[in-house]
């Protein structure tokens, strides 16, 4: 993960130096992308899920096992 983030910063810096993007957006884009992915990951982890067990026919919450 660190390597992907670091490469994103290097590419952003290069795009900012060449004025392909404004330096502000070039350097903040990796931060916004990783923050968005992290928040989506947290949302998916906290989302309660139910499973149907074949043995008992009952549903059990994932959180009850934690």
TACORFEN-V93729 format. One record per residue. N is the residue number from 1. RES is the residue in three letters. SS is DSSP state (2 for helix, 1 for strand, 0 for the rest). PHI is phi in degrees with one decimal (* if undefined). OMEGA is omega in whole degrees, -180 to 180 (NA if undefined). Layout:
n->N res->RES ss->SS phi->PHI omega->OMEGA
n->N res->RES ss->SS phi->PHI omega->OMEGA
//
This chain:
n->1 res->UNK ss->0 phi->* omega->-179
n->2 res->UNK ss->2 phi->-62.5 omega->-179
n->3 res->UNK ss->2 phi->-63.6 omega->179
n->4 res->UNK ss->2 phi->-63.6 omega->179
n->5 res->UNK ss->2 phi->-63.1 omega->-179
n->6 res->UNK ss->2 phi->-63.5 omega->177
n->7 res->UNK ss->2 phi->-62.0 omega->177
n->8 res->UNK ss->2 phi->-60.8 omega->177
n->9 res->UNK ss->2 phi->-67.2 omega->180
n->10 res->UNK ss->2 phi->-64.8 omega->178
n->11 res->UNK ss->2 phi->-63.5 omega->178
n->12 res->UNK ss->2 phi->-62.0 omega->178
n->13 res->UNK ss->2 phi->-63.5 omega->179
n->14 res->UNK ss->2 phi->-64.7 omega->178
n->15 res->UNK ss->2 phi->-65.2 omega->177
n->16 res->UNK ss->2 phi->-69.4 omega->178
n->17 res->UNK ss->2 phi->-65.4 omega->-180
n->18 res->UNK ss->0 phi->-84.2 omega->-179
n->19 res->UNK ss->0 phi->59.6 omega->171
n->20 res->UNK ss->0 phi->-70.6 omega->173
n->21 res->UNK ss->0 phi->-122.8 omega->173
n->22 res->UNK ss->0 phi->-66.2 omega->-179
n->23 res->UNK ss->2 phi->-55.7 omega->179
n->24 res->UNK ss->2 phi->-59.9 omega->-179
n->25 res->UNK ss->2 phi->-69.2 omega->-179
n->26 res->UNK ss->2 phi->-62.3 omega->-177
n->27 res->UNK ss->2 phi->-86.5 omega->-179
n->28 res->UNK ss->2 phi->-90.1 omega->-178
n->29 res->UNK ss->2 phi->-59.8 omega->178
n->30 res->UNK ss->2 phi->-60.7 omega->179
n->31 res->UNK ss->2 phi->-64.8 omega->-180
n->32 res->UNK ss->2 phi->-67.1 omega->-180
n->33 res->UNK ss->2 phi->-63.1 omega->-179
n->34 res->UNK ss->2 phi->-68.1 omega->177
n->35 res->UNK ss->2 phi->-66.3 omega->179
n->36 res->UNK ss->2 phi->-64.5 omega->179
n->37 res->UNK ss->2 phi->-62.6 omega->178
n->38 res->UNK ss->2 phi->-64.2 omega->179
n->39 res->UNK ss->2 phi->-67.5 omega->176
n->40 res->UNK ss->2 phi->-63.9 omega->178
n->41 res->UNK ss->2 phi->-62.2 omega->178
n->42 res->UNK ss->2 phi->-64.5 omega->180
n->43 res->UNK ss->2 phi->-63.8 omega->-179
n->44 res->UNK ss->2 phi->-69.2 omega->179
n->45 res->UNK ss->2 phi->-69.9 omega->-177
n->46 res->UNK ss->2 phi->-78.5 omega->-179
n->47 res->UNK ss->0 phi->-67.1 omega->-179
n->48 res->UNK ss->0 phi->-67.3 omega->-180
n->49 res->UNK ss->0 phi->-122.9 omega->176
n->50 res->UNK ss->1 phi->-116.9 omega->178
n->51 res->UNK ss->1 phi->-125.2 omega->177
n->52 res->UNK ss->1 phi->-99.2 omega->180
n->53 res->UNK ss->0 phi->-93.2 omega->-177
n->54 res->UNK ss->0 phi->-70.5 omega->-175
n->55 res->UNK ss->0 phi->-69.1 omega->-174
n->56 res->UNK ss->0 phi->-101.5 omega->-177
n->57 res->UNK ss->0 phi->76.8 omega->-179
n->58 res->UNK ss->0 phi->-96.7 omega->174
n->59 res->UNK ss->1 phi->-103.3 omega->178
n->60 res->UNK ss->1 phi->-132.0 omega->180
n->61 res->UNK ss->1 phi->-80.5 omega->177
n->62 res->UNK ss->2 phi->-63.0 omega->-177
n->63 res->UNK ss->2 phi->-69.4 omega->-180
n->64 res->UNK ss->2 phi->-70.3 omega->179
n->65 res->UNK ss->2 phi->-86.4 omega->-176
n->66 res->UNK ss->0 phi->-76.7 omega->NA
//
